[in-house]
């Protein structure tokens, strides 16, 4: 994937991190409902960043 597509994917994940707690998780009264989603989404972003940057510097 190109860098632009990775950036769009990460942007969508960030938007999900803001929107999910206020839409799908509104009926969950415990704080750990949103916290769990944020941890999962953060791990996905970290994996995306590792995948995106693993070959940087190899090609000139």
Contact map, one row per residue, 1 for C-alpha under 8 A:
111011000000000000000000000000000000000000000000000000000000
111111000000000000000000000000000000000000000000000000000000
111111100000000000000000000000000000000000000000000100000000
011111110000000000000000000000000000000000000000000000000000
111111111000000000000000000000000000000000000000000000000000
111111111100000000000000000000000000000000000001000100000000
001111111110000000000000000000000000000000000000000000000000
000111111111000000000000000000000000000000000000000000000000
000011111111100000000000000000000000000000000000000000000000
000001111111110000000000000000000000000000001001000000000000
000000111111111000000000000000000000000000000000000000000000
000000011111111100000000000000000000000000000000000000000000
000000001111111110000000000000000000000010001000000000000000
000000000111111111000000000000000000000010000000000000000000
000000000011111111100000000000000000000000000000000000000000
000000000001111111110000000000000000000000000000000000000000
000000000000111111111000000000000000110010000000000000000000
000000000000011111111100000000000000000000000000000000000000
000000000000001111111110000000000000000000000000000000000000
000000000000000111111111100000000100000000000000000000000000
000000000000000011111111110000001100000000000000000000000000
000000000000000001111111110000000000000000000000000000000000
000000000000000000111111110000000000000000000000000000000000
000000000000000000011111111000000000000000000000000000000000
000000000000000000011111111100001100000000000000000000000000
000000000000000000001111111110000000000000000000000000000000
000000000000000000000001111110000000000000000000000000000000
000000000000000000000000111111101000000000000000000000000000
000000000000000000000000011111101000000000000000000000000000
000000000000000000000000000111111000000000000000000000000000
000000000000000000000000000111111110000000000000000000000000
000000000000000000000000000001111111000000000000000000000000
000000000000000000001000100111111111100000000000000000000000
000000000000000000011000100000111111110000000000000000000000
000000000000000000000000000000111111111000000000000000000000
000000000000000000000000000000011111111100000000000000000000
000000000000000010000000000000001111111110000000000000000000
000000000000000010000000000000000111111111000000000000000000
000000000000000000000000000000000011111111100000000000000000
000000000000000000000000000000000001111111110000000000000000
000000000000110010000000000000000000111111111000000000000000
000000000000000000000000000000000000011111111100000000000000
000000000000000000000000000000000000001111111110000000000000
000000000000000000000000000000000000000111111111000000000000
000000000100100000000000000000000000000011111111100000000000
000000000000000000000000000000000000000001111111110000000000
000000000000000000000000000000000000000000111111111000000000
000001000100000000000000000000000000000000011111111100000000
000000000000000000000000000000000000000000001111111110000000
000000000000000000000000000000000000000000000111111111000000
000000000000000000000000000000000000000000000011111111000000
001001000000000000000000000000000000000000000001111111110000
000000000000000000000000000000000000000000000000111111110000
000000000000000000000000000000000000000000000000011111110000
000000000000000000000000000000000000000000000000000111111110
000000000000000000000000000000000000000000000000000111111110
000000000000000000000000000000000000000000000000000000111111
000000000000000000000000000000000000000000000000000000111111
000000000000000000000000000000000000000000000000000000111111
000000000000000000000000000000000000000000000000000000001111
